[in-house]
Amino acid sequence: MADITSPVSTTSEPPSGIPNPKNAEKNEAKRQAKLAKFRAKQEKLQTVVNAEGSKKEKSKATKAIDSELYVEKTPAGEKKDMSQLMASTYNPRAVESAWYEWWVKKGYFKPELTSDGKAKPAGLFIIPTPPPNVTGSLHIGHGLTVAIQDALVRWNRMLGKTVLFNPGTDHAGISTQSVVEKKLWIEKQQTRHDLGREKFVEEIWKWKNLYGDKIHSQLKRLGGSYDWDRAAFTMDEKLNKAVIETFCRLQEEGIIYRATRLINWCVRLNTALSNLEVENKELSGRTLLSVPGYATDEKFEFGVLTSFAYPVEQSDEKIVIATTRPETMLGDTAIAVHPKDERYKHLHGKFVRHPFNGRRIPIIIDDIIVDMEFGTGAVKITPAHDFNDYEVGKRHNLEFINILNDDGTLNANGGQFQGMKRFHVRQAIIIALKEKGLYVKSEDNPMTVPICAKSGDIIEPLLRPQWWVNCRDMALDAMKAVTEKKLRIRPSTSEADWFRWLENIRDWCISRQLWWGHRVPAYFVNIEGEEQDPSTDTYWVSGRNLEEANQKAKKKFPQVEFTLEQDPDVLDTWFSSGLWPFSIMGWPEKTEDFSIFYPTSLLETGWDILFFWVARMVMLGLKLTGQLPFSEVFCHAMIRDAHGRKMSKSLGNVIDPIDVMEGISLEKLHAKLYEGNLDPREIEKAKAGQKADYPNGIPECGTDALRFTLCSYSTNEARDINLDVSLLESNRRFCNKLWNATRFALMKLGDNFQPRNNAQKTGKESLAERWILHRLNATIKETIDSFNERNFKEATRVVQAFWRDALCDVYIEWIKPIFNLEESIPEHAEAQNSAQHTLYTCLEEGIKLLHPFMPFVTEELYQRLPRRRGDVESIVISKYPQEQSSYHDEIADVEFENIKSICSTARSLIDKHKKQINPTIYIENIEKFSDQAPLTKYEPNIRSLVKGAKSLKVIFKGENLPDICETKESVLEIKVSIGFTNNE
């Protein structure tokens, strides 16, 4: 480690030599004695010096060794030993160690209640954290969620409220099953069917236990102040009970029902999907794509519009239609034309003949589906395989013909193409149409291809019997809550999304053809000797258990013999997630937690799941509990890479927050790609992306810098964040500035300093002290206002500006000459004492302002500072700074800002003449100042701020400037000049 007695600088510039006042020799002797004392205490610290290397190389080596060799010796859960002196540089790994375990052991993260078990008078603040999927480790998007939520949680805890931050994880049905299936195949070349349902689910539980623990570990590393005793999992017994109760209750009311409708079907995974699990790939024209389940060297054509003709019945005429999915013509049951289209009026009510099965297909009129200006103005209608056509089929009572099996092969309705894979049929259909002389042409066509986000397969709209939720009435209640200002949604764009989605809400498909998840608590009543249709509600009952289901079946079908068969499907993951805010509190039981902590205060999440998750929580919360689950929704932005691209494993731009905190080489980033289930071709593409974005890997930045950076991107209106690693590095350097400022302060405060019992002003503060306290007060107000407005970018900006621009770069530099004054002179001692107490107050309050964003370094620095009487043991439970009316001082602010302006002007002149040394600063027109005294009284301080000036001279009226000068005007028309007495 570097020698702790090396000079401490709180600015980015080297410290300058400032001439000592009268008793220079005596002061220097005292200073040397203090330094000798420091050196004596440093015997236990290791020094790493490479005598032959450059200064830059030494610095790098020291950083690397400090970080690599640091081992925390504090026993888990014990308080870190702060008796050793501060290290010379900030080391995030050392700073962040031990504190979290101590916080947990002390119970600081548990909600604090009054003696009678009620919330504290300051109020309640509860966040049910969005449960991450147990599909693997967390990514940087989760880091953003934790950073924002925990900042709010820690802030509210410091406001004295009863705070609960409830952690948990989601079973993520389709995602987790997909990952484990891939793993099973890679490792053992087995499918889930080889194992059977029970054994396969056991494998998933093993995965959950492994990655659930890993996720908890990551959340702790991120500093999330969760009450871990309340950690929940969506398939825990308590939450499973809530899921079963909800299904049965809503099914009994007729809100949940069974019907055959069109769904998103993933052939590869053999399940229905929600819209959230479907990614839309935009194509500009003809594109060849690989499809899972086909040979790796086989590609199929997309982005092409194929035109072919249908022969009109009892006529030589043909009607030409165009489609991007030729294979679906086997399920066509109508040709639609516009009622006003003159070209087809003579064909209204007539039929065409299907060229492959002879089916009579009606020509119908429809002014909704048909655009006369597009293509030929005639549209093929396939109600069983297209969402728009499905609506046409319902309007015109058309036949719904399903041509696909669940595995993507054609069924008996495919005729001569039965048994073939769907995209092989696409090719075969075109060949067959050409043979019949019905093929017209193919042309490029921009289109959107729906792709399964989990498997990469092309989604097929498919008719299947499923369980559905009628959402219409619940949606009206959810919109009403926002309209009546009972629920606030931020940003405003998300509120607009809320109404747009809910006004057009459709019934929700909650069935999934999976083995991992909450099994549907519905039972088919098999009546002995009777033909039954399982696609409707008629022969189904729900039950909280088999006994209840049996009683319902007896009541529904008395005097008959039957057996019950539970639906093998599971429920959509969003169904259980929609109950999260109250299921984690013990609902449907009336638990103590439910009575105290429900409704919660705020739901913070990404805007992309506002409808899929947030709206469903609101709808189900109102329906099942009669209360809104939270009164505020804050939607944070989506994180993209520095180029604005969406984070994607295949692009290699997905970042593990641990890699940012600890740093990682490019080689190790590459190696992590092989830990997942990426295709080898995707791995090479991802490696190229990593090399372009992180040619030198990712430097170690630490948790605090990561959290601060993520919050600094977040406003109350942002939709997207382009993450730049360079900003992370900058904020890591900001942590070092905090470290150096505190280290300098401790040196100047001395071992015997005892802060006053409170931070009230004495009335004897200097101009600079009045100014810095005024700036502190303004910072407190702006930070609190920004927290209330959920503008984390502004909150981090104002706090950082106070530390960097006001405290470190100005006030600390300003007071350095004060500590060189002779202490035996009462006036000097009083100035030093006042400066010390003001410096302490600024550090104390500044650290607290930062704590919600930077929990680890602020705790470390808080523990380093001497404490006021009555202070609490940890910054976690300290009081957040509040405005002090006595700190407000506009006069001092204006006066000192004028002095700063003079210093800035002089600094720019000196920088312009870097080759010349020993400048003298000349100031004219100082009569413009309301008080001229500071300019002469604070000459050493001004020179300390300017850096490098030999002396300061005030030029009064009638005096002349030296010949060698350059002049520049400052504020209030004050002229600042510099002259040189020793030119090179």
Secondary structure, DSSP 8 states (H G I E B T S, - for coil): ---TTS---SSSS--------TTHHHHHHHHHHHHHHHHHHTTTS-----TTS-HHHHHHHHHHHHHHH----S-TTS-----S---SS--HHHHHTTHHHHHHHHTTTS--B-TTS-B-TT-EEEEE----BTTS---HHHHHHHHHHHHHHHHHHHTT-EEEEE-EEB--HHHHHHHHHHHHHHHHS--HHHH-HHHHHHHHHHHHHHHHHHHHHHHHHTT----GGG-EETTSHHHHHHHHHHHHHHHHTTSEEEEEEEEEEETTTTEEE-GGGEEEEEESS-EEE--TTS-TT--EEESEEEEEEEEBTTSS-EEEEEES-GGGGGG--EEEE-TT-GGGGGGTT-EEE-TTT--EEEEEE-TTT--TTSTTSEEEE-TTS-HHHHHHHHHHT------B-TTSBB-GGGGGGTTSBHHHHHHHHHHHHHHTT-EEEEEE--EEEEEETTT--B-EEEEEEEEEE--HHHHHHHHHHHHTTSSEEESHHHHHHHHHHHHT---EE-EE--SSS-B--EEEEEETT----TTSGGGEEE-SSHHHHHHHHHHHSTT--EEEEE---EE-HHHHHTTHHHHTTTTTS--HHHHHH-S-SEEEEEGGGIIIIIIHHHHHHHHHHSS-S-SEEEEE-EEE-TTS-B--GGGT----HHHHHH-B-HHHHHHHHTTTT--HHHHHHHHHHHHHH-TT-B---HHHHHHHHHHHT--SS--EEE--HHHHHHHHHHHHHHHHHHHHHHHHH-TT----SS----S---HHHHHHHHHHHHHHHHHHHHHHTT-HHHHHHHHHHIIIIIIIIIIIHHHGGGGGS-TTSHHHHHHHHHHHHHHHHHHHHHHHHHTTT-HHHHHHHHHHS---TT--S-GGGS------GGG--HHHHHHHHHHHHHHHHHHHHHHHTTTSEEEEEEEE-GGGSS--HHHHHTHHHHHHHH-S-SEEEEE-TT----SSEEEEE-GGG-EEEEEEEE--
